[in-house]
Amino acid sequence: MISYDAGRLDLCESPELPERTLVAPLPVVREIRALLGMIDVDIRIGSADAVFVSSDLYAAFSEWDDRQQNEDGFELN
């Protein structure tokens, strides 16, 4: 669970980022590294209260999120 106030974070697709790139505030970057270790994603530190991801990561996350919602048997609006 991300301890940074994740309720205030937006996940935003950023087509101008290179593939496999994520930009997030430092506390979020620390949490990602702590939870996932050294993954094959270029994780950069940003200053906005948002997480920006390349289009390929955004598509992957969207697919994962859809599967999670289907498994849970409900859909958030």
C-alpha positions as CSV (number, residue, x, y, z in Angstrom):
1,M,0.0,0.0,0.0
2,I,1.4,3.4,-0.9
3,S,1.7,5.5,2.2
4,Y,1.9,8.8,0.2
5,D,-1.5,10.4,0.1
6,A,-2.4,8.3,-3.0
7,G,-6.0,9.7,-2.9
8,R,-4.6,12.9,-4.1
9,L,-2.5,11.4,-6.9
10,D,-3.7,11.1,-10.5
11,L,-2.4,8.5,-12.9
12,C,-1.8,10.4,-16.2
13,E,-0.8,9.1,-19.6
14,S,2.0,11.1,-21.1
15,P,2.6,10.1,-24.7
16,E,5.8,12.2,-24.9
17,L,7.5,10.0,-22.4
18,P,9.7,7.2,-23.8
19,E,8.4,3.6,-23.4
20,R,8.6,2.0,-20.0
21,T,8.9,5.4,-18.2
22,L,7.1,6.6,-15.0
23,V,7.5,10.0,-13.3
24,A,6.2,10.4,-9.8
25,P,6.9,12.3,-6.6
26,L,9.8,11.1,-4.5
27,P,7.7,9.4,-1.8
28,V,5.9,7.4,-4.5
29,V,9.1,6.5,-6.2
30,R,10.5,5.2,-2.8
31,E,7.3,3.1,-2.3
32,I,7.4,1.6,-5.8
33,R,11.1,0.7,-5.3
34,A,10.4,-0.8,-1.9
35,L,7.4,-2.9,-3.1
36,L,8.7,-3.9,-6.5
37,G,12.5,-3.7,-6.2
38,M,14.5,-3.1,-9.4
39,I,11.9,-3.5,-12.1
40,D,12.7,-2.9,-15.8
41,V,11.0,0.5,-15.8
42,D,12.7,3.9,-16.0
43,I,11.4,5.6,-12.8
44,R,12.0,9.3,-12.6
45,I,11.3,11.8,-9.8
46,G,8.8,14.5,-10.6
47,S,7.4,17.4,-8.6
48,A,3.7,17.3,-9.4
49,D,1.1,15.5,-7.3
50,A,0.5,13.1,-10.2
51,V,2.1,10.0,-11.6
52,F,2.9,10.3,-15.3
53,V,3.4,7.1,-17.3
54,S,4.3,6.4,-20.9
55,S,1.5,5.2,-23.2
56,D,2.6,1.5,-23.0
57,L,2.5,1.5,-19.2
58,Y,-0.8,3.3,-19.1
59,A,-2.3,0.7,-21.4
60,A,-0.9,-2.1,-19.2
61,F,-2.2,-0.5,-16.0
62,S,-5.6,0.0,-17.6
63,E,-5.8,-3.7,-18.6
64,W,-4.7,-4.8,-15.1
65,D,-7.3,-2.5,-13.5
66,D,-10.1,-3.8,-15.8
67,R,-9.2,-7.4,-14.8
68,Q,-9.1,-6.5,-11.1
69,Q,-12.6,-4.9,-11.4
70,N,-14.0,-7.9,-13.2
71,E,-12.5,-10.3,-10.7
72,D,-14.0,-8.3,-7.8
73,G,-17.4,-8.4,-9.5
74,F,-18.0,-4.7,-9.6
75,E,-17.0,-1.7,-11.6
76,L,-16.2,1.8,-10.2
77,N,-17.8,4.8,-11.9
